[in-house]
Amino acid sequence: MDITPPIDLTPDNFHQLLADRNITAEQVNQRDGDPFSEMNLIRRAITHARKTTPFIYRNALPTLPDTTAWISELVHQTRAEQTRRDAITPVLRRGRSLLLLGPTGVGKTHQAYGTLRALAVTGITATWTATSSADLYAALRPRTGIDAETEFRRYAHTPLLLVDDLGAAKATEWTEEINFRLVNHRYENQLPTLFTSNVLPKQLADRLGDRVASRLTEMCDRVVITGQDRRRQDAA
């Protein structure tokens, strides 16, 4: 692992996320020559988060108690596993998932990216991949020159996955099978996954199928977000 150079923490609210953990910019950028130090891991994670987060969510913060509680539990489990394995660094490998439900425009995706960004300042290594359900299906659709199974494994096996707008696409046998295979793999291997969906809780089985809905119910902490469509309010 390399030493990550000092980074500017004033853009995109990372200074606020660090302040919530009582960490200053000077502490984060302290050069101790240790690639495995907590501060180097934080600089590395922030750099990854900046490359992975869409521009519109670059300032996102987690504001719900349930999302911050989920982060705390993942960090606790990861550090406990580090101690058990006597590992050099805390690496996220297993944990519960989180399902954010609510109508369009209430801020589910904003919360999701805020949650991932907040994980970046905890000092644990949590490599993540983010996609929307529409982009997931597009990436997995059979086409010349692309191995769909290799693409599927990229999402199925990533240590931490965000799937935005699960259930938004019109259900077909193919999309239902993709949903089941992805959710089932992550369910069986306890791989933490962050889902957002416009589907009402009582409609999960109808939209996603009984097999997927059952696994989501068991593997996820569920948060229902209410309110008005913020995009329309901002436009007005």
C-alpha contacts under 8 A as a table, 3 or more apart, distances in Angstrom:
res1	aa1	res2	aa2	distance
1	M	35	P	5.90
1	M	36	F	7.41
2	D	35	P	5.74
3	I	33	G	7.15
3	I	34	D	7.22
3	I	35	P	4.99
3	I	40	N	6.54
4	T	35	P	7.78
4	T	40	N	6.10
4	T	43	R	6.26
4	T	44	R	5.90
5	P	29	N	7.72
5	P	43	R	7.77
6	P	28	V	7.87
6	P	29	N	4.93
6	P	30	Q	7.78
6	P	31	R	7.98
6	P	43	R	7.35
7	I	29	N	6.90
7	I	43	R	6.96
8	D	11	P	7.10
9	L	12	D	7.69
9	L	13	N	7.54
9	L	14	F	5.65
9	L	15	H	5.35
9	L	25	A	6.63
10	T	13	N	6.61
10	T	14	F	6.79
10	T	15	H	5.83
11	P	14	F	6.88
11	P	15	H	7.84
12	D	58	R	5.54
12	D	59	N	4.44
12	D	60	A	7.84
13	N	16	Q	5.25
13	N	17	L	6.56
13	N	59	N	5.46
13	N	60	A	7.68
13	N	61	L	7.80
14	F	17	L	4.98
14	F	18	L	6.12
14	F	46	I	7.99
14	F	59	N	8.00
15	H	18	L	5.13
15	H	19	A	6.02
15	H	24	T	7.55
15	H	25	A	7.01
16	Q	19	A	4.88
16	Q	20	D	6.27
17	L	20	D	5.28
17	L	21	R	7.01
17	L	61	L	7.61
17	L	118	A	6.20
17	L	121	V	6.97
18	L	21	R	5.21
18	L	22	N	6.35
18	L	23	I	5.13
18	L	24	T	6.69
18	L	25	A	7.98
18	L	121	V	6.23
19	A	22	N	4.68
19	A	23	I	5.36
19	A	24	T	6.46
20	D	23	I	7.55
23	I	27	Q	6.44
23	I	28	V	7.14
24	T	27	Q	5.23
24	T	28	V	6.44
25	A	28	V	5.12
25	A	29	N	6.21
26	E	29	N	5.30
26	E	30	Q	6.09
27	Q	30	Q	5.24
27	Q	39	M	7.21
28	V	39	M	4.99
28	V	40	N	7.37
28	V	42	I	7.22
28	V	43	R	6.92
29	N	39	M	7.07
29	N	40	N	7.88
29	N	43	R	7.66
30	Q	39	M	7.35
31	R	34	D	7.86
32	D	37	S	7.89
34	D	37	S	5.38
34	D	40	N	7.44
35	P	40	N	5.96
35	P	41	L	7.49
36	F	40	N	6.54
36	F	41	L	6.51
36	F	88	I	7.12
36	F	89	T	6.46
37	S	40	N	5.34
37	S	41	L	6.28
38	E	41	L	5.07
38	E	42	I	6.20
38	E	123	G	5.16
38	E	124	I	7.83
39	M	42	I	4.98
39	M	43	R	6.24
39	M	123	G	6.98
40	N	43	R	5.09
40	N	44	R	6.11
41	L	44	R	5.05
41	L	45	A	6.07
41	L	123	G	5.68
41	L	124	I	7.06
41	L	125	T	6.94
42	I	45	A	5.03
42	I	46	I	6.07
42	I	120	A	6.16
42	I	121	V	5.28
42	I	122	T	6.94
42	I	123	G	5.17
42	I	124	I	7.69
43	R	46	I	5.21
43	R	47	T	6.23
44	R	47	T	5.20
44	R	48	H	6.35
45	A	48	H	5.04
45	A	49	A	6.09
45	A	120	A	4.91
45	A	121	V	7.16
45	A	125	T	7.02
45	A	126	A	7.74
46	I	49	A	4.97
46	I	50	R	6.13
46	I	117	R	7.49
46	I	120	A	5.51
46	I	121	V	7.00
47	T	50	R	5.26
47	T	51	K	6.48
48	H	51	K	5.24
48	H	52	T	6.24
49	A	52	T	5.10
49	A	53	T	5.82
49	A	116	L	7.71
49	A	117	R	6.18
49	A	120	A	6.88
50	R	53	T	5.60
50	R	58	R	7.31
52	T	129	T	7.75
52	T	130	A	7.61
53	T	57	Y	6.48
53	T	58	R	6.14
53	T	113	Y	6.97
54	P	57	Y	5.57
54	P	58	R	6.39
55	F	58	R	5.10
56	I	59	N	7.75
57	Y	60	A	5.14
57	Y	110	H	6.15
57	Y	113	Y	6.61
57	Y	114	G	7.70
59	N	114	G	7.65
60	A	110	H	5.71
60	A	111	Q	6.89
60	A	113	Y	6.18
60	A	114	G	4.36
60	A	117	R	7.55
61	L	110	H	7.45
61	L	111	Q	6.59
61	L	113	Y	7.49
61	L	114	G	3.94
61	L	115	T	6.68
61	L	117	R	7.34
61	L	118	A	7.11
62	P	67	T	6.51
62	P	68	T	6.67
62	P	110	H	7.92
62	P	111	Q	5.21
62	P	112	A	7.49
62	P	113	Y	7.91
62	P	114	G	4.59
62	P	115	T	5.10
62	P	118	A	7.14
63	T	67	T	7.50
63	T	68	T	7.58
63	T	111	Q	7.11
64	L	67	T	5.45
64	L	68	T	6.55
64	L	111	Q	7.85
65	P	68	T	5.26
65	P	69	A	6.00
66	D	69	A	5.03
66	D	70	W	6.19
66	D	223	V	6.91
67	T	70	W	5.05
67	T	71	I	6.39
67	T	98	L	7.96
67	T	111	Q	7.85
67	T	115	T	6.57
68	T	71	I	5.05
68	T	72	S	6.24
68	T	115	T	7.26
69	A	72	S	5.05
69	A	73	E	6.23
70	W	73	E	5.21
70	W	74	L	6.29
70	W	98	L	7.44
70	W	221	D	7.91
71	I	74	L	5.21
71	I	75	V	6.21
71	I	115	T	7.27
71	I	118	A	7.84
71	I	119	L	6.56
72	S	75	V	5.16
72	S	76	H	6.07
73	E	76	H	5.01
73	E	77	Q	6.12
74	L	77	Q	5.24
74	L	78	T	6.03
74	L	92	L	7.54
74	L	95	G	6.11
74	L	96	R	7.65
75	V	78	T	5.07
75	V	79	R	6.12
75	V	92	L	7.86
75	V	122	T	7.26
75	V	124	I	6.90
76	H	79	R	5.36
76	H	80	A	6.15
77	Q	80	A	5.05
77	Q	81	E	6.12
77	Q	95	G	7.36
78	T	81	E	5.09
78	T	82	Q	6.19
78	T	90	P	5.87
78	T	91	V	6.28
78	T	92	L	5.44
78	T	93	R	7.32
78	T	94	R	7.77
78	T	124	I	7.39
79	R	82	Q	4.87
79	R	83	T	6.29
79	R	90	P	5.55
79	R	124	I	7.83
80	A	83	T	5.16
80	A	84	R	6.21
81	E	84	R	4.95
81	E	85	R	6.04
81	E	90	P	7.54
82	Q	85	R	5.25
82	Q	86	D	5.69
82	Q	87	A	5.04
82	Q	88	I	7.44
82	Q	89	T	6.76
82	Q	90	P	5.17
82	Q	91	V	7.31
83	T	86	D	4.88
83	T	87	A	6.64
84	R	87	A	7.86
87	A	90	P	7.00
89	T	124	I	7.34
89	T	125	T	7.56
90	P	123	G	7.68
90	P	124	I	5.05
90	P	125	T	6.14
91	V	124	I	5.78
91	V	125	T	4.66
91	V	126	A	6.29
92	L	95	G	7.98
92	L	124	I	6.83
92	L	125	T	6.01
92	L	126	A	5.18
92	L	127	T	7.90
92	L	159	P	6.85
92	L	160	L	7.94
93	R	159	P	5.96
93	R	191	L	6.74
93	R	192	P	7.96
94	R	159	P	7.82
94	R	189	N	7.57
94	R	190	Q	5.34
94	R	191	L	5.05
94	R	192	P	6.14
95	G	190	Q	5.76
95	G	191	L	6.00
95	G	192	P	5.03
96	R	190	Q	6.62
96	R	191	L	7.25
96	R	192	P	5.29
96	R	193	T	7.54
96	R	219	M	5.87
96	R	220	C	5.98
96	R	221	D	7.22
97	S	191	L	7.48
97	S	192	P	4.58
97	S	193	T	4.67
97	S	194	L	5.80
97	S	195	F	7.90
97	S	219	M	5.80
97	S	220	C	4.39
97	S	221	D	6.24
98	L	192	P	7.71
98	L	193	T	6.35
98	L	194	L	4.86
98	L	195	F	6.20
98	L	220	C	4.76
98	L	221	D	4.83
98	L	222	R	6.01
98	L	223	V	7.65
99	L	194	L	6.01
99	L	195	F	4.73
99	L	196	T	5.78
99	L	197	S	7.63
99	L	216	L	7.83
99	L	220	C	5.83
99	L	221	D	6.13
99	L	222	R	4.83
99	L	223	V	6.17
100	L	108	K	6.17
100	L	112	A	7.91
100	L	194	L	7.75
100	L	195	F	6.10
100	L	196	T	4.63
100	L	197	S	6.39
100	L	222	R	6.17
100	L	223	V	4.97
100	L	224	V	6.03
100	L	225	I	7.06
101	L	108	K	7.18
101	L	196	T	5.89
101	L	197	S	5.09
101	L	198	N	5.85
101	L	199	V	6.72
101	L	200	L	6.91
101	L	201	P	7.41
101	L	222	R	7.46
101	L	223	V	6.09
101	L	224	V	4.71
101	L	225	I	5.99
102	G	106	V	6.75
102	G	108	K	7.11
102	G	197	S	6.66
102	G	198	N	5.15
102	G	199	V	7.05
102	G	200	L	6.91
102	G	224	V	5.65
102	G	225	I	4.91
102	G	226	T	5.94
103	P	106	V	6.32
103	P	198	N	4.96
103	P	199	V	7.54
103	P	200	L	8.00
103	P	225	I	7.80
103	P	226	T	7.15
103	P	229	D	7.78
104	T	107	G	7.99
104	T	198	N	6.18
104	T	229	D	6.18
105	G	108	K	7.51
105	G	228	Q	6.92
105	G	229	D	4.07
105	G	230	R	5.26
105	G	231	R	5.92
105	G	232	R	7.95
106	V	225	I	6.72
106	V	226	T	6.42
106	V	227	G	5.70
106	V	228	Q	5.97
106	V	229	D	5.35
106	V	230	R	5.96
107	G	110	H	5.06
107	G	111	Q	6.11
107	G	225	I	7.87
107	G	230	R	7.39
108	K	111	Q	5.13
108	K	112	A	6.16
108	K	196	T	6.24
108	K	197	S	7.98
108	K	225	I	7.22
109	T	112	A	4.86
109	T	113	Y	6.23
109	T	164	D	6.76
109	T	196	T	6.77
110	H	113	Y	5.43
110	H	114	G	6.00
111	Q	114	G	4.94
111	Q	115	T	6.00
112	A	115	T	5.13
112	A	116	L	6.43
112	A	162	L	7.64
112	A	194	L	7.03
112	A	196	T	7.56
113	Y	116	L	5.02
113	Y	117	R	6.06
114	G	117	R	5.07
114	G	118	A	6.07
115	T	118	A	5.08
115	T	119	L	6.39
116	L	119	L	5.16
116	L	120	A	6.72
117	R	120	A	5.20
117	R	121	V	7.39
118	A	121	V	5.74
118	A	122	T	7.15
119	L	122	T	5.41
119	L	123	G	7.93
119	L	124	I	7.58
119	L	126	A	7.38
120	A	123	G	6.89
120	A	124	I	7.42
120	A	125	T	7.81
120	A	126	A	7.44
121	V	124	I	7.94
126	A	159	P	6.92
126	A	160	L	6.65
127	T	158	T	7.48
127	T	159	P	6.08
127	T	160	L	6.22
128	W	158	T	6.56
128	W	159	P	6.26
128	W	160	L	4.52
128	W	161	L	5.57
128	W	162	L	7.58
129	T	155	Y	7.15
129	T	158	T	6.61
129	T	160	L	6.43
129	T	161	L	5.03
129	T	162	L	6.31
130	A	161	L	5.81
130	A	162	L	4.51
130	A	163	V	6.23
130	A	164	D	7.83
131	T	135	D	6.17
131	T	136	L	6.19
131	T	162	L	6.13
131	T	163	V	5.28
131	T	164	D	6.23
132	S	135	D	5.18
132	S	136	L	6.07
132	S	162	L	7.84
132	S	163	V	5.27
132	S	164	D	4.30
132	S	165	D	6.00
132	S	166	L	7.46
133	S	136	L	4.91
133	S	137	Y	6.24
133	S	163	V	6.05
133	S	164	D	5.93
133	S	165	D	5.80
133	S	166	L	5.47
133	S	167	G	7.52
133	S	168	A	7.42
133	S	169	A	7.46
134	A	137	Y	5.32
134	A	138	A	6.24
134	A	165	D	7.98
134	A	168	A	7.98
134	A	169	A	6.75
135	D	138	A	4.94
135	D	139	A	6.06
136	L	139	A	5.18
136	L	140	L	6.29
137	Y	140	L	5.11
137	Y	141	R	5.94
137	Y	175	T	7.17
137	Y	178	I	7.87
138	A	141	R	5.31
139	A	148	A	7.53
139	A	151	E	6.90
140	L	148	A	5.02
140	L	149	E	7.66
140	L	151	E	6.26
140	L	152	F	6.43
141	R	148	A	6.76
142	P	146	I	7.13
142	P	147	D	7.64
142	P	148	A	6.04
143	R	146	I	5.90
147	D	150	T	5.42
147	D	151	E	6.48
148	A	151	E	5.02
148	A	152	F	6.08
149	E	152	F	4.91
149	E	153	R	6.21
150	T	153	R	5.22
150	T	154	R	6.43
151	E	154	R	5.18
151	E	155	Y	6.93
152	F	155	Y	5.48
152	F	156	A	6.05
152	F	182	L	7.94
153	R	156	A	4.80
153	R	157	H	5.58
153	R	158	T	7.98
154	R	157	H	5.77
154	R	158	T	6.13
155	Y	158	T	5.55
155	Y	161	L	7.04
155	Y	182	L	7.80
156	A	182	L	5.64
156	A	185	H	6.55
156	A	186	R	6.58
157	H	186	R	7.68
158	T	161	L	6.30
159	P	191	L	6.26
159	P	192	P	7.07
160	L	191	L	6.70
160	L	192	P	5.45
160	L	193	T	5.71
160	L	194	L	7.81
161	L	192	P	6.90
161	L	193	T	4.78
161	L	194	L	6.11
162	L	193	T	5.88
162	L	194	L	4.63
162	L	195	F	5.87
163	V	166	L	6.44
163	V	193	T	7.59
163	V	194	L	6.29
163	V	195	F	4.94
163	V	196	T	6.56
164	D	195	F	5.81
164	D	196	T	4.88
164	D	197	S	6.77
165	D	168	A	5.46
165	D	195	F	7.44
165	D	196	T	5.25
165	D	197	S	4.56
165	D	198	N	6.57
166	L	169	A	7.74
166	L	195	F	6.74
166	L	196	T	6.11
166	L	197	S	4.94
166	L	198	N	7.64
167	G	170	K	7.55
167	G	171	A	7.54
167	G	197	S	6.43
167	G	198	N	7.42
167	G	199	V	6.70
167	G	207	R	6.23
167	G	208	L	6.19
168	A	197	S	7.18
168	A	198	N	6.95
168	A	199	V	7.72
171	A	175	T	6.02
171	A	176	E	6.37
171	A	207	R	7.10
171	A	208	L	7.62
172	T	175	T	5.25
172	T	176	E	6.04
173	E	176	E	5.18
173	E	177	E	6.15
174	W	177	E	5.17
174	W	178	I	6.29
175	T	178	I	5.02
175	T	179	N	6.08
176	E	179	N	5.09
176	E	180	F	6.11
176	E	208	L	6.65
176	E	209	G	7.24
177	E	180	F	5.07
177	E	181	R	6.05
178	I	181	R	5.23
178	I	182	L	6.07
179	N	182	L	5.34
179	N	183	V	5.97
179	N	208	L	7.61
179	N	212	V	7.07
180	F	183	V	5.26
180	F	184	N	5.64
180	F	211	R	6.97
180	F	212	V	5.52
181	R	184	N	5.20
181	R	185	H	6.03
182	L	185	H	5.38
182	L	186	R	6.39
183	V	186	R	5.29
183	V	187	Y	5.88
183	V	212	V	6.62
183	V	215	R	7.30
183	V	216	L	7.55
184	N	187	Y	4.90
184	N	188	E	5.99
184	N	212	V	7.40
184	N	215	R	7.09
185	H	188	E	5.30
185	H	189	N	6.20
186	R	189	N	5.19
186	R	190	Q	5.62
186	R	191	L	4.89
186	R	192	P	7.29
186	R	193	T	7.49
187	Y	190	Q	5.11
187	Y	191	L	6.69
187	Y	215	R	6.65
187	Y	216	L	7.97
187	Y	219	M	6.23
190	Q	219	M	7.67
199	V	203	Q	6.20
199	V	204	L	6.13
199	V	207	R	7.42
200	L	203	Q	5.18
200	L	204	L	6.46
201	P	204	L	5.51
202	K	205	A	7.40
203	Q	206	D	5.21
203	Q	207	R	6.17
204	L	207	R	5.34
204	L	208	L	5.69
204	L	209	G	7.23
204	L	210	D	7.99
204	L	213	A	5.69
205	A	208	L	5.31
205	A	209	G	4.57
205	A	210	D	4.71
205	A	211	R	7.84
205	A	212	V	7.37
205	A	213	A	5.12
205	A	214	S	7.76
206	D	209	G	5.67
206	D	210	D	7.36
208	L	212	V	6.01
208	L	213	A	6.30
209	G	212	V	5.61
209	G	213	A	6.13
210	D	213	A	5.12
210	D	214	S	5.87
211	R	214	S	5.36
211	R	215	R	6.46
212	V	215	R	5.29
212	V	216	L	6.14
213	A	216	L	5.10
213	A	217	T	6.13
214	S	217	T	5.22
214	S	218	E	6.54
215	R	218	E	5.21
215	R	219	M	5.98
216	L	219	M	5.24
216	L	220	C	5.55
217	T	220	C	5.82
217	T	221	D	7.87
217	T	222	R	7.89
228	Q	233	Q	7.82
229	D	232	R	5.65
229	D	233	Q	6.47
230	R	233	Q	4.91
230	R	234	D	6.00
231	R	234	D	5.17
231	R	235	A	6.16
232	R	235	A	4.97
232	R	236	A	6.11
233	Q	236	A	5.12
